[in-house]
Amino acid sequence: MWDDQFEQILRPFVPFLGPQEELAPDAELKDLGLDSLATVQLLGTLEEAYQVRFRDSALTMDTFRTAGVLWDTVQSMLHTTAS
């Protein structure tokens, strides 16, 4: 799955997820309270924390649909940066 930092970053942006609830990879982030403003803030936070830049092709609603898809996107950028 993802690292602890990712979940710590993501949780404040999904207010409908209880503090003790598990963040499932296939949970719809929109259903957990991620709105458009929070998406932009989350994007910036992830870029800063992981020292990556989201490519234009990754700036879609699909990227931010679920925690699993978002993590896969971040992870692919990390592998690209490491190469």
C-alpha positions in Angstrom: 0.0 0.0 0.0 1.3 3.5 0.9 3.7 4.9 3.4 2.6 6.5 6.7 3.4 10.0 5.4 0.9 9.7 2.6 -1.9 8.8 4.9 -0.9 11.5 7.4 -1.1 14.0 4.6 -4.3 12.8 3.1 -6.4 12.3 6.3 -7.0 16.1 7.0 -8.4 16.5 3.5 -11.1 13.8 4.0 -13.2 15.1 6.9 -15.8 12.4 6.6 -13.3 9.7 7.4 -13.3 9.1 11.2 -10.0 9.1 13.0 -10.2 5.4 13.8 -11.6 4.4 10.4 -9.4 2.6 7.9 -8.6 4.5 4.7 -9.3 1.9 2.1 -7.4 2.1 -1.2 -10.7 2.0 -3.2 -12.6 4.6 -1.0 -13.9 7.4 -3.1 -12.1 10.6 -1.8 -15.0 12.8 -2.9 -17.4 10.7 -0.8 -15.0 11.2 2.1 -15.2 15.0 1.8 -12.4 15.9 -0.6 -13.7 19.0 -2.5 -12.1 21.0 -5.4 -10.3 23.5 -3.1 -9.0 20.7 -0.9 -7.8 18.8 -4.0 -5.6 21.8 -5.0 -4.2 22.1 -1.5 -3.6 18.4 -1.3 -1.7 18.5 -4.6 0.6 21.2 -3.3 1.2 19.4 -0.1 2.0 16.1 -1.8 4.4 17.9 -4.2 6.2 19.5 -1.4 6.3 16.4 0.9 7.6 14.1 -1.8 9.6 16.6 -3.9 7.7 15.7 -7.1 5.7 17.6 -9.6 2.4 16.3 -11.0 2.5 16.3 -14.7 -0.3 17.9 -16.7 -1.5 14.4 -17.6 -1.9 13.5 -13.9 -4.0 16.6 -13.2 -7.4 15.0 -13.6 -10.2 14.1 -11.4 -9.4 10.4 -12.0 -6.0 10.9 -10.2 -7.8 12.1 -7.1 -10.7 9.6 -7.3 -9.4 7.1 -4.7 -6.5 7.0 -2.3 -5.1 4.0 -4.2 -5.0 5.8 -7.5 -3.5 8.9 -5.9 -0.8 6.8 -4.2 0.0 5.0 -7.5 0.4 8.4 -9.2 2.7 9.7 -6.5 4.7 6.5 -6.5 5.1 6.5 -10.2 6.5 10.1 -10.0 8.9 9.0 -7.3 10.2 6.2 -9.5 10.6 8.6 -12.4 12.5 11.1 -10.2 14.8 8.3 -8.9 15.6 7.1 -12.4 
